[in-house]
């Protein structure tokens, strides 16, 4: 985890975030789709830039080699519009 945090710049993002943004991050750990609203797009863009989250592209079957991802999977950090890039970011 330490290497992941250092390589992705997670500590910098958290340290440079406002208290409100930190609250949004805590909410997003349980449901990444909470970032997909207008006032949180700046934070979402920061997380996308460091490759911590990704927007979920269409779930149309022709876009996927195997099966499209589930509509939502909170255990894996997959939301309808946003997903964590790694499952190590989730609530225990």
Secondary structure, DSSP 8 states (H G I E B T S, - for coil): -HHHHHHHTHHHHHHHS-HHHHHHHHHHHH-GGGG-SGGGHHHHHHHHHTTSEEE-----GGG-SS----S-BTTTTB-SSEEESSTTSS--
